[in-house]
Amino acid sequence: PRYARLIEGREIQGQPLEQVLELFWDAGTDIVSLAKQAYQEDKAYTSPRILTHLPQPEGEPVESYLVYNVVPSHDANGKVSGVIIYAADETEQRAREAEEQTQTHL
């Protein structure tokens, strides 16, 4: 839903990731590299925590820290046919870690 207004009127399904990545990711090239690697090696990969600016219905985008899991998908014959990209929001976890680190240094 956060991205609905960004993709409104655009044909993105079935398009190469390189052509649509700027709609979703500040660090798009990192995600594309992971996606290509997962596809070629038929192996799942997880990104480090990446600062991302998530769109909001109104106002400025919000800084969030996301970890991406890139998993190959397979056709009926077991051949890699694409990748699925999952995102986990770790913004709150990062904030807790930063606060703990600050408390440790006091």
All heavy atoms as an XYZ file, in Angstrom:
845
protein
N       0.807     -1.216      0.000
C       0.000      0.000      0.000
C       0.852      1.283      0.000
O       0.462      2.257     -0.610
C      -0.810     -0.108      1.285
C      -0.884     -1.560      1.561
C       0.411     -2.133      1.030
N       2.012      1.280      0.683
C       2.859      2.476      0.720
C       3.352      2.865     -0.671
O       3.637      4.010     -0.926
C       4.070      2.239      1.622
C       3.742      2.133      3.069
C       5.004      1.946      3.858
N       4.713      1.798      5.257
C       5.625      1.572      6.175
N       6.878      1.455      5.847
N       5.287      1.453      7.435
N       3.476      1.876     -1.537
C       4.039      2.139     -2.846
C       2.986      2.345     -3.930
O       3.317      2.653     -5.061
C       4.965      0.986     -3.257
C       6.219      0.950     -2.433
C       6.334      0.101     -1.343
C       7.286      1.770     -2.745
C       7.486      0.064     -0.585
C       8.442      1.745     -1.994
C       8.532      0.888     -0.912
O       9.672      0.866     -0.164
N       1.715      2.183     -3.587
C       0.651      2.241     -4.590
C       0.698      3.521     -5.407
O       0.586      3.492     -6.629
C      -0.713      2.074     -3.921
N       0.869      4.664     -4.768
C       0.857      5.921     -5.532
C       2.126      6.088     -6.370
O       2.114      6.773     -7.386
C       0.657      7.119     -4.601
C       1.747      7.369     -3.615
C       1.362      8.514     -2.653
N       2.307      8.625     -1.599
C       3.407      9.368     -1.653
N       3.660     10.094     -2.713
N       4.249      9.392     -0.650
N       3.215      5.430     -5.986
C       4.445      5.513     -6.770
C       4.367      4.722     -8.066
O       5.008      5.081     -9.052
C       5.642      5.000     -5.952
C       6.014      5.791     -4.711
C       7.156      5.106     -3.984
C       6.395      7.216     -5.074
N       3.572      3.650     -8.050
C       3.503      2.808     -9.237
C       2.218      2.995    -10.028
O       2.033      2.367    -11.058
C       3.693      1.317     -8.867
C       2.598      0.838     -7.920
C       5.069      1.078     -8.292
C       2.645     -0.651     -7.623
N       1.374      3.894     -9.556
C       0.102      4.138    -10.228
C       0.332      4.529    -11.686
O       1.124      5.416    -12.000
C      -0.641      5.266     -9.501
C      -2.087      5.402     -9.906
C      -2.809      6.407     -9.025
O      -2.669      6.320     -7.788
O      -3.493      7.268     -9.593
N      -0.332      3.815    -12.578
C      -0.229      4.114    -14.003
C       1.037      3.583    -14.663
O       1.258      3.829    -15.840
N       1.855      2.849    -13.929
C       3.087      2.287    -14.495
C       2.955      0.779    -14.615
O       2.408      0.137    -13.746
C       4.290      2.595    -13.606
C       4.600      4.049    -13.511
C       5.818      4.241    -12.644
N       6.043      5.643    -12.397
C       7.228      6.174    -12.239
N       8.292      5.422    -12.265
N       7.362      7.451    -12.023
N       3.480      0.257    -15.683
C       3.498     -1.185    -15.887
C       4.812     -1.707    -15.307
O       5.874     -1.493    -15.877
C       3.412     -1.517    -17.378
C       3.352     -2.988    -17.669
C       2.110     -3.658    -17.118
O       1.020     -3.050    -17.138
O       2.218     -4.801    -16.654
N       4.737     -2.362    -14.140
C       5.974     -2.852    -13.529
C       6.061     -4.371    -13.506
O       7.152     -4.920    -13.513
C       6.174     -2.305    -12.101
C       5.066     -2.737    -11.167
C       6.326     -0.799    -12.114
C       5.380     -2.501     -9.712
N       4.915     -5.033    -13.498
C       4.940     -6.489    -13.462
C       5.557     -7.015    -14.747
O       5.200     -6.601    -15.848
C       3.539     -7.048    -13.275
C       3.534     -8.529    -13.030
C       2.161     -9.035    -12.639
O       1.187     -8.298    -12.620
N       2.085    -10.301    -12.327
N       6.500     -7.928    -14.599
C       7.163     -8.522    -15.751
C       8.317     -7.704    -16.297
O       8.974     -8.114    -17.243
N       8.578     -6.541    -15.705
C       9.677     -5.691    -16.152
C      10.975     -6.116    -15.465
O      10.950     -6.593    -14.331
C       9.401     -4.223    -15.832
C       8.173     -3.663    -16.504
C       8.264     -3.731    -18.013
O       9.276     -3.381    -18.599
N       7.207     -4.204    -18.636
N      12.118     -5.922    -16.112
C      13.393     -6.227    -15.459
C      13.561     -5.392    -14.184
O      13.163     -4.223    -14.133
C      14.448     -5.831    -16.498
C      13.719     -5.853    -17.803
C      12.298     -5.462    -17.475
N      14.130     -6.003    -13.175
C      14.317     -5.339    -11.892
C      15.073     -4.025    -12.037
O      14.743     -3.034    -11.391
C      15.053     -6.281    -10.933
C      15.204     -5.843     -9.493
C      13.854     -5.539     -8.857
C      15.945     -6.901     -8.693
N      16.065     -3.996    -12.908
C      16.852     -2.780    -13.107
C      16.003     -1.586    -13.541
O      16.335     -0.451    -13.274
C      17.969     -2.995    -14.146
C      19.055     -3.928    -13.705
C      18.798     -5.378    -14.117
O      17.651     -5.727    -14.490
O      19.738     -6.174    -14.060
N      14.886     -1.858    -14.239
C      14.038     -0.784    -14.751
C      13.065     -0.228    -13.723
O      12.532      0.859    -13.900
C      13.270     -1.258    -15.981
C      14.157     -1.484    -17.176
C      13.375     -1.914    -18.400
O      12.147     -1.883    -18.422
N      14.089     -2.298    -19.432
N      12.813     -0.965    -12.655
C      11.839     -0.508    -11.664
C      12.438     -0.299    -10.275
O      11.757      0.180     -9.378
C      10.636     -1.477    -11.569
C       9.878     -1.528    -12.878
C      11.063     -2.854    -11.120
N      13.697     -0.620    -10.095
C      14.271     -0.580     -8.752
C      14.281      0.804     -8.128
O      14.108      0.929     -6.923
C      15.673     -1.174     -8.719
C      16.781     -0.456     -9.480
C      17.542      0.461     -8.562
C      17.712     -1.491    -10.046
N      14.429      1.855     -8.914
C      14.468      3.202     -8.330
C      13.136      3.597     -7.711
O      13.069      4.502     -6.889
C      14.916      4.240     -9.352
C      13.859      4.641    -10.367
C      13.717      3.680    -11.545
O      14.557      2.771    -11.690
O      12.762      3.839    -12.326
N      12.056      2.894     -8.072
C      10.760      3.165     -7.457
C      10.704      2.671     -6.019
O       9.931      3.175     -5.214
C       9.642      2.478     -8.245
C       9.405      2.955     -9.667
C       8.393      2.059    -10.361
C       8.949      4.396     -9.675
N      11.518      1.690     -5.700
C      11.417      1.030     -4.411
C      12.624      1.191     -3.494
O      12.473      1.163     -2.285
C      11.178     -0.471     -4.615
C       9.948     -0.758     -5.428
C      10.048     -1.073     -6.762
C       8.697     -0.687     -4.845
C       8.909     -1.342     -7.517
C       7.550     -0.944     -5.592
C       7.661     -1.267     -6.927
N      13.821      1.287     -4.066
C      15.012      1.212     -3.224
C      16.014      2.308     -3.509
O      16.396      2.541     -4.646
C      15.723     -0.122     -3.416
C      14.899     -1.284     -3.036
C      14.475     -1.606     -1.790
C      14.380     -2.286     -3.901
N      13.733     -2.750     -1.823
C      13.651     -3.191     -3.099
C      14.472     -2.519     -5.272
C      13.029     -4.299     -3.634
C      13.842     -3.629     -5.790
C      13.121     -4.499     -4.976
N      16.481      2.936     -2.426
C      17.599      3.875     -2.531
C      18.867      3.098     -2.893
O      19.694      3.554     -3.654
C      17.839      4.600     -1.200
C      16.638      5.418     -0.754
O      15.823      5.806     -1.606
O      16.523      5.663      0.457
N      19.016      1.929     -2.290
C      20.205      1.101     -2.477
C      19.908     -0.002     -3.488
O      20.254     -1.152     -3.297
C      20.632      0.505     -1.144
N      19.261      0.361     -4.573
C      18.791     -0.611     -5.540
C      19.851     -1.489     -6.140
O      19.617     -2.669     -6.380
N      21.031     -0.956     -6.391
C      22.060     -1.765     -7.028
C      22.469     -2.927     -6.137
O      22.774     -4.008     -6.631
C      23.284     -0.920     -7.397
O      23.762     -0.251     -6.227
C      22.953      0.098     -8.463
N      22.463     -2.742     -4.820
C      22.774     -3.838     -3.905
C      21.736     -4.940     -4.023
O      22.064     -6.124     -4.021
C      22.821     -3.345     -2.454
C      23.929     -2.335     -2.203
O      24.919     -2.329     -2.960
O      23.791     -1.561     -1.247
N      20.480     -4.566     -4.123
C      19.400     -5.539     -4.225
C      19.479     -6.276     -5.562
O      19.298     -7.494     -5.616
C      18.018     -4.861     -4.067
C      17.925     -4.100     -2.746
C      16.900     -5.881     -4.199
C      18.182     -4.908     -1.509
N      19.766     -5.561     -6.632
C      19.886     -6.191     -7.947
C      21.030     -7.202     -7.937
O      20.883     -8.318     -8.446
C      20.084     -5.146     -9.068
C      20.446     -5.816    -10.378
C      18.826     -4.319     -9.233
N      22.150     -6.851     -7.333
C      23.284     -7.776     -7.260
C      22.906     -9.045     -6.504
O      23.236    -10.153     -6.929
C      24.481     -7.113     -6.573
O      24.957     -6.049     -7.339
N      22.219     -8.880     -5.368
C      21.778    -10.049     -4.602
C      20.791    -10.891     -5.409
O      20.848    -12.120     -5.384
C      21.131     -9.623     -3.289
C      22.047     -9.297     -2.129
C      21.211     -8.899     -0.902
C      22.955    -10.443     -1.785
N      19.877    -10.228     -6.113
C      18.889    -10.949     -6.910
C      19.560    -11.758     -8.021
O      19.232    -12.926     -8.245
C      17.868     -9.978     -7.493
N      20.508    -11.150     -8.699
C      21.228    -11.857     -9.768
C      22.010    -13.037     -9.211
O      22.020    -14.123     -9.790
C      22.158    -10.899    -10.507
C      21.433     -9.945    -11.412
C      22.403     -9.031    -12.126
C      21.666     -8.089    -13.061
N      22.575     -7.177    -13.768
N      22.653    -12.820     -8.071
C      23.441    -13.871     -7.449
C      22.533    -15.027     -7.011
O      22.856    -16.198     -7.236
C      24.208    -13.299     -6.261
C      25.285    -14.177     -5.734
C      26.158    -13.458     -4.708
O      25.955    -12.296     -4.388
N      27.120    -14.171     -4.198
N      21.401    -14.709     -6.395
C      20.456    -15.742     -5.963
C      19.944    -16.533     -7.163
O      19.826    -17.767     -7.109
C      19.295    -15.109     -5.199
N      19.647    -15.836     -8.242
C      19.143    -16.486     -9.451
C      20.198    -17.406    -10.059
O      19.938    -18.564    -10.359
C      18.717    -15.423    -10.466
C      18.108    -15.986    -11.718
C      16.744    -16.224    -11.789
C      18.890    -16.291    -12.824
C      16.161    -16.757    -12.942
C      18.327    -16.821    -13.976
C      16.973    -17.053    -14.029
O      16.407    -17.586    -15.159
N      21.404    -16.885    -10.237
C      22.466    -17.650    -10.893
C      22.943    -18.839    -10.063
O      23.263    -19.890    -10.602
C      23.651    -16.735    -11.211
C      23.322    -15.724    -12.276
C      24.379    -14.640    -12.421
O      25.281    -14.519    -11.601
N      24.267    -13.847    -13.469
N      22.984    -18.673     -8.744
C      23.532    -19.715     -7.884
C      22.454    -20.587     -7.247
O      22.776    -21.533     -6.530
C      24.403    -19.085     -6.800
C      25.602    -18.363     -7.377
C      26.434    -17.663     -6.329
O      26.209    -17.867     -5.110
O      27.335    -16.894     -6.720
N      21.179    -20.262     -7.499
C      20.066    -21.005     -6.900
C      20.255    -21.112     -5.394
O      20.189    -22.192     -4.803
C      19.928    -22.391     -7.538
C      18.629    -23.089     -7.139
O      17.755    -22.434     -6.534
O      18.506    -24.294     -7.427
N      20.495    -19.952     -4.794
C      20.786    -19.895     -3.363
C      20.160    -18.631     -2.781
O      20.174    -17.581     -3.418
C      22.311    -19.867     -3.174
C      22.769    -19.883     -1.760
C      24.296    -19.931     -1.713
C      24.790    -19.776     -0.293
N      26.260    -19.715     -0.252
N      19.619    -18.728     -1.577
C      19.015    -17.563     -0.913
C      20.107    -16.687     -0.304
O      21.136    -17.192      0.155
C      18.051    -18.016      0.168
N      19.871    -15.383     -0.302
C      20.806    -14.421      0.285
C      20.051    -13.426      1.144
O      18.881    -13.133      0.896
C      21.566    -13.668     -0.811
C      22.614    -14.512     -1.476
C      22.332    -15.206     -2.639
C      23.881    -14.655     -0.908
C      23.286    -16.015     -3.242
C      24.834    -15.456     -1.503
C      24.538    -16.138     -2.661
O      25.476    -16.936     -3.245
N      20.744    -12.895      2.124
C      20.196    -11.869      3.001
C      21.117    -10.662      2.955
O      22.340    -10.805      3.085
C      20.087    -12.390      4.447
O      19.229    -13.546      4.440
C      19.499    -11.343      5.369
N      20.527     -9.495      2.790
C      21.315     -8.261      2.745
C      21.673     -7.827      4.160
O      21.028     -8.235      5.124
C      20.519     -7.140      2.072
O      19.524     -6.648      2.958
N      22.663     -6.956      4.278
C      22.852     -6.294      5.572
C      21.690     -5.321      5.766
O      20.879     -5.104      4.848
C      24.174     -5.554      5.401
C      24.333     -5.387      3.929
C      23.628     -6.552      3.288
N      21.595     -4.733      6.907
C      20.566     -3.723      7.178
C      20.832     -2.521      6.273
O      21.943     -2.002      6.240
C      20.665     -3.318      8.641
C      19.472     -2.592      9.161
C      19.635     -2.294     10.633
N      19.480     -3.484     11.451
C      19.958     -3.615     12.682
N      20.635     -2.648     13.245
N      19.759     -4.713     13.361
N      19.809     -2.095      5.529
C      19.963     -1.017      4.547
C      19.022      0.130      4.892
O      17.829     -0.082      5.098
C      19.672     -1.523      3.119
C      20.685     -2.617      2.728
C      19.705     -0.377      2.112
C      20.392     -3.278      1.401
N      19.570      1.336      4.930
C      18.749      2.530      5.135
C      17.894      2.741      3.894
O      18.400      2.794      2.776
C      19.623      3.757      5.388
C      18.893      5.091      5.483
C      17.927      5.105      6.665
C      19.897      6.228      5.611
N      16.594      2.842      4.104
C      15.630      3.001      3.020
C      14.668      4.118      3.390
O      14.350      4.304      4.553
C      14.836      1.684      2.825
O      15.763      0.622      2.641
C      13.908      1.766      1.641
N      14.223      4.870      2.419
C      13.237      5.929      2.652
C      11.886      5.428      2.169
O      11.657      5.304      0.971
C      13.653      7.210      1.930
C      14.896      7.792      2.498
N      16.154      7.402      2.093
C      15.080      8.693      3.478
C      17.061      8.061      2.792
N      16.437      8.843      3.644
N      11.011      5.111      3.129
C       9.691      4.577      2.789
C       8.703      5.707      2.562
O       8.608      6.629      3.365
C       9.183      3.669      3.905
C       9.983      2.394      4.155
C       9.380      1.617      5.317
C      10.027      1.532      2.907
N       7.956      5.636      1.457
C       6.970      6.676      1.173
C       5.833      6.652      2.190
O       5.493      5.607      2.726
C       6.469      6.317     -0.224
C       6.756      4.876     -0.379
C       7.954      4.580      0.469
N       5.280      7.808      2.442
C       4.142      7.950      3.341
C       2.979      8.518      2.540
O       3.186      9.222      1.552
C       4.485      8.900      4.498
C       5.616      8.400      5.363
C       5.325      7.056      5.983
O       4.339      6.891      6.673
N       6.166      6.079      5.702
N       1.737      8.228      2.952
C       0.586      8.746      2.209
C       0.635     10.263      2.074
O       0.282     10.810      1.050
C      -0.620      8.309      3.040
C      -0.125      7.172      3.861
C       1.336      7.412      4.086
N       1.075     10.931      3.119
C       1.223     12.386      3.077
C       2.547     12.739      3.730
O       2.942     12.148      4.714
C       0.080     13.054      3.838
C      -1.268     12.820      3.209
C      -2.378     13.501      3.981
O      -2.099     14.416      4.773
O      -3.528     13.104      3.782
N       3.223     13.703      3.171
C       4.462     14.151      3.780
C       5.699     13.475      3.229
O       5.659     12.741      2.247
N       6.792     13.738      3.912
C       8.102     13.251      3.493
C       8.252     11.753      3.772
O       7.664     11.230      4.709
C       9.195     14.010      4.256
C       9.287     15.484      3.893
C       9.711     15.697      2.464
O      10.676     15.033      2.015
O       9.069     16.517      1.781
N       9.082     11.075      2.971
C       9.373      9.670      3.255
C      10.025      9.524      4.633
O      10.676     10.445      5.119
C      10.357      9.287      2.156
C      10.139     10.291      1.076
C       9.730     11.557      1.768
N       9.844      8.371      5.230
C      10.378      8.090      6.553
C      11.591      7.176      6.416
O      11.556      6.201      5.665
C       9.303      7.402      7.430
C       9.873      6.933      8.751
C       8.137      8.338      7.645
N      12.663      7.507      7.151
C      13.848      6.656      7.154
C      13.536      5.366      7.886
O      13.028      5.372      9.000
C      15.017      7.349      7.854
C      15.699      8.374      7.017
C      16.993      8.884      7.651
O      17.308      8.511      8.812
O      17.692      9.656      7.002
N      13.847      4.255      7.247
C      13.647      2.944      7.833
C      14.854      2.083      7.503
O      15.537      2.317      6.507
C      12.395      2.280      7.267
O      11.255      3.035      7.577
N      15.094      1.102      8.347
C      16.192      0.165      8.124
C      15.590     -1.192      7.798
O      14.881     -1.764      8.617
C      17.103      0.092      9.349
C      17.898      1.346      9.513
C      17.386      2.430     10.212
C      19.156      1.476      8.930
C      18.107      3.607     10.338
C      19.884      2.646      9.058
C      19.352      3.704      9.764
O      20.070      4.866      9.875
N      15.852     -1.661      6.589
C      15.284     -2.912      6.125
C      16.379     -3.928      5.832
O      17.480     -3.568      5.414
C      14.461     -2.690      4.859
C      13.316     -1.684      4.946
C      12.618     -1.565      3.598
C      12.323     -2.060      6.020
N      16.050     -5.186      6.068
C      16.894     -6.305      5.667
C      16.111     -7.042      4.596
O      14.921     -7.324      4.760
C      17.205     -7.231      6.861
C      17.874     -8.511      6.403
C      18.074     -6.505      7.873
N      16.774     -7.344      3.490
C      16.120     -8.008      2.372
C      16.578     -9.461      2.292
O      17.775     -9.739      2.375
C      16.447     -7.300      1.055
C      15.925     -5.888      1.015
C      16.740     -4.808      1.347
C      14.608     -5.633      0.662
C      16.253     -3.515      1.323
C      14.118     -4.335      0.640
C      14.950     -3.290      0.967
O      14.456     -2.003      0.941
N      15.621    -10.357      2.148
C      15.898    -11.769      1.898
C      15.521    -12.031      0.454
O      14.377    -11.770      0.051
C      15.085    -12.664      2.835
C      15.540    -12.502      4.262
O      16.695    -12.703      4.571
N      14.630    -12.112      5.127
N      16.480    -12.518     -0.311
C      16.270    -12.786     -1.730
C      16.325    -14.301     -1.914
O      17.343    -14.931     -1.623
C      17.344    -12.080     -2.582
C      17.086    -12.305     -4.063
C      17.389    -10.590     -2.262
N      15.207    -14.862     -2.380
C      15.051    -16.311     -2.459
C      14.706    -16.698     -3.895
O      13.771    -16.130     -4.477
C      13.925    -16.776     -1.506
C      13.760    -18.283     -1.550
C      14.184    -16.281     -0.090
N      15.433    -17.659     -4.468
C      15.077    -18.089     -5.826
C      13.728    -18.815     -5.848
O      13.375    -19.507     -4.901
C      16.218    -19.037     -6.221
C      16.973    -19.343     -4.991
C      16.595    -18.360     -3.942
N      12.986    -18.620     -6.917
C      11.748    -19.365     -7.137
C      12.000    -20.340     -8.287
O      12.894    -20.135     -9.102
C      10.586    -18.423     -7.449
O      10.854    -17.681     -8.615
N      11.209    -21.403     -8.326
C      11.451    -22.475     -9.292
C      10.194    -22.812    -10.079
O       9.087    -22.680     -9.561
C      11.942    -23.718     -8.546
C      13.191    -23.476     -7.758
N      13.176    -22.954     -6.480
C      14.489    -23.651     -8.078
C      14.423    -22.835     -6.038
N      15.234    -23.252     -6.987
N      10.397    -23.278    -11.301
C       9.273    -23.741    -12.105
C       8.945    -25.185    -11.731
O       9.563    -25.767    -10.832
C       9.551    -23.569    -13.605
C      10.719    -24.422    -14.120
O      11.148    -25.376    -13.422
O      11.204    -24.130    -15.230
N       7.993    -25.775    -12.427
C       7.547    -27.135    -12.108
C       8.655    -28.179    -12.278
O       8.622    -29.235    -11.658
C       6.349    -27.508    -12.986
N       9.660    -27.858    -13.091
C      10.777    -28.781    -13.317
C      11.925    -28.571    -12.338
O      12.954    -29.216    -12.439
C      11.295    -28.640    -14.749
C      10.245    -29.036    -15.764
O       9.520    -30.007    -15.568
N      10.140    -28.272    -16.835
N      11.753    -27.617    -11.418
C      12.802    -27.354    -10.434
C      13.855    -26.371    -10.904
O      14.825    -26.102    -10.192
N      13.674    -25.800    -12.095
C      14.632    -24.823    -12.632
C      14.311    -23.442    -12.061
O      13.150    -23.063    -11.918
C      14.543    -24.791    -14.150
C      15.533    -23.852    -14.790
C      15.405    -23.855    -16.303
C      16.401    -22.849    -16.848
N      15.977    -22.282    -18.096
N      15.358    -22.675    -11.737
C      15.147    -21.325    -11.222
C      14.424    -20.501    -12.283
O      14.852    -20.440    -13.433
C      16.482    -20.654    -10.834
C      16.256    -19.220    -10.382
C      17.190    -21.449     -9.743
N      13.327    -19.869    -11.872
C      12.535    -19.078    -12.817
C      12.462    -17.609    -12.418
O      11.948    -16.793    -13.163
C      11.121    -19.652    -12.924
O      10.491    -19.631    -11.653
N      12.975    -17.265    -11.260
C      12.946    -15.888    -10.793
C      13.405    -15.816     -9.350
O      13.940    -16.794     -8.816
N      13.199    -14.671     -8.745
C      13.518    -14.510     -7.326
C      12.370    -13.787     -6.646
O      11.628    -13.030     -7.266
C      14.838    -13.744     -7.070
C      16.036    -14.507     -7.599
C      14.803    -12.354     -7.640
N      12.247    -14.043     -5.365
C      11.275    -13.350     -4.528
C      12.072    -12.537     -3.535
O      13.030    -13.041     -2.933
C      10.359    -14.355     -3.802
C       9.631    -15.236     -4.821
C       9.379    -13.620     -2.896
C       8.952    -16.434     -4.212
N      11.703    -11.276     -3.372
C      12.422    -10.386     -2.456
C      11.494    -10.044     -1.297
O      10.435     -9.456     -1.492
C      12.893     -9.106     -3.168
C      13.807     -9.476     -4.341
C      13.594     -8.177     -2.181
C      14.184     -8.312     -5.231
N      11.904    -10.462     -0.111
C      11.171    -10.163      1.112
C      11.914     -9.062      1.851
O      13.139     -9.030      1.843
C      11.113    -11.390      2.031
C      10.415    -12.580      1.435
C      11.138    -13.603      0.825
C       9.030    -12.699      1.499
C      10.500    -14.710      0.290
C       8.385    -13.808      0.962
C       9.133    -14.807      0.357
O       8.500    -15.895     -0.167
N      11.187     -8.181      2.498
C      11.804     -7.123      3.292
C      11.324     -7.225      4.733
O      10.128     -7.402      4.978
C      11.450     -5.754      2.731
N      12.258     -7.107      5.666
C      11.919     -7.094      7.092
C      12.353     -5.744      7.649
O      13.510     -5.336      7.486
C      12.634     -8.226      7.819
N      11.429     -5.046      8.274
C      11.708     -3.730      8.841
C      12.402     -3.907     10.193
O      11.830     -4.463     11.123
C      10.418     -2.947      9.007
C      10.647     -1.494      9.380
O      11.738     -1.155      9.886
O       9.725     -0.697      9.166
N      13.636     -3.453     10.281
C      14.417     -3.560     11.511
C      14.698     -2.192     12.127
O      15.645     -2.029     12.893
C      15.714     -4.315     11.250
C      15.485     -5.767     10.908
C      16.747     -6.604     11.016
O      17.822     -6.050     11.304
O      16.638     -7.823     10.797
N      13.864     -1.215     11.801
C      14.058      0.142     12.299
C      14.007      0.190     13.817
O      14.888      0.790     14.453
C      13.002      1.094     11.699
O      13.050      0.983     10.267
C      13.244      2.524     12.110
N      13.001     -0.430     14.404
C      12.874     -0.407     15.866
C      14.028     -1.153     16.531
O      14.558     -0.704     17.551
C      11.533     -1.000     16.295
C      10.362     -0.105     15.953
C       9.029     -0.685     16.398
O       9.016     -1.550     17.301
O       8.015     -0.262     15.842
N      14.422     -2.275     15.948
C      15.544     -3.034     16.504
C      16.821     -2.204     16.462
O      17.582     -2.175     17.414
C      15.744     -4.339     15.733
C      16.884     -5.175     16.267
C      17.049     -6.479     15.498
O      16.148     -6.922     14.796
N      18.200     -7.095     15.635
N      17.047     -1.503     15.355
C      18.243     -0.656     15.240
C      18.203      0.458     16.277
O      19.216      0.792     16.898
C      18.365     -0.059     13.853
C      19.661      0.730     13.709
C      19.760      1.438     12.378
N      20.993      2.166     12.263
C      21.246      3.329     12.854
N      20.356      3.891     13.644
N      22.401      3.942     12.687
N      17.028      1.052     16.492
C      16.891      2.124     17.487
C      17.197      1.592     18.882
O      17.888      2.264     19.673
C      15.487      2.717     17.432
N      16.718      0.388     19.202
C      17.014     -0.214     20.513
C      18.508     -0.457     20.674
O      19.090     -0.193     21.725
C      16.247     -1.519     20.695
C      14.794     -1.341     21.062
C      14.158     -2.659     21.513
N      14.262     -3.728     20.535
C      13.406     -3.949     19.544
N      12.364     -3.152     19.392
N      13.574     -4.956     18.714
N      19.132     -0.972     19.631
C      20.575     -1.228     19.685
C      21.350      0.064     19.887
O      22.304      0.110     20.657
C      21.039     -1.916     18.402
C      20.557     -3.341     18.275
C      20.806     -3.930     16.891
O      21.341     -3.226     16.001
O      20.442     -5.104     16.685
N      20.948      1.134     19.188
C      21.612      2.429     19.341
C      21.439      2.959     20.754
O      22.379      3.497     21.351
C      21.080      3.423     18.331
N      20.237      2.792     21.313
C      19.980      3.254     22.673
C      20.805      2.447     23.672
O      21.386      3.018     24.608
C      18.491      3.138     22.993
C      18.142      3.773     24.334
C      16.645      3.798     24.570
O      15.905      4.051     23.601
O      16.247      3.568     25.722
N      20.884      1.137     23.489
C      21.696      0.300     24.373
C      23.164      0.687     24.311
O      23.852      0.728     25.330
C      21.525     -1.179     24.000
C      20.186     -1.755     24.361
C      19.966     -3.136     23.782
O      20.911     -3.730     23.212
O      18.836     -3.638     23.906
N      23.616      0.980     23.111
C      25.009      1.374     22.937
C      25.277      2.702     23.640
O      26.288      2.892     24.298
C      25.362      1.480     21.465
C      26.837      1.700     21.202
C      27.147      1.671     19.715
O      26.291      1.932     18.880
N      28.380      1.362     19.405
N      24.337      3.636     23.535
C      24.465      4.927     24.212
C      24.496      4.727     25.724
O      25.323      5.321     26.418
C      23.299      5.845     23.821
O      23.304      6.034     22.405
C      23.424      7.206     24.514
N      23.623      3.857     26.235
C      23.565      3.587     27.683
C      24.869      2.943     28.162
O      25.336      3.222     29.258
C      22.375      2.678     28.016
C      21.037      3.305     27.741
C      20.779      4.513     28.619
O      21.199      4.582     29.751
N      20.086      5.493     28.055
N      25.458      2.094     27.343
C      26.701      1.421     27.702
C      27.853      2.413     27.820
O      28.731      2.259     28.651
C      27.047      0.343     26.642
O      25.950     -0.545     26.523
C      28.282     -0.429     27.028
N      27.824      3.454     27.011
C      28.916      4.434     26.992
C      28.740      5.547     27.998
O      29.579      6.429     28.101
C      29.081      5.010     25.579
C      29.554      4.008     24.580
N      30.628      3.172     24.804
C      29.083      3.679     23.355
C      30.803      2.393     23.763
N      29.873      2.684     22.863
N      27.645      5.556     28.739
C      27.431      6.603     29.750
C      28.139      6.304     31.027
O      28.490      5.350     31.484
C      25.943      6.792     30.015
C      25.154      7.408     28.870
C      23.677      7.513     29.270
C      25.671      8.780     28.510
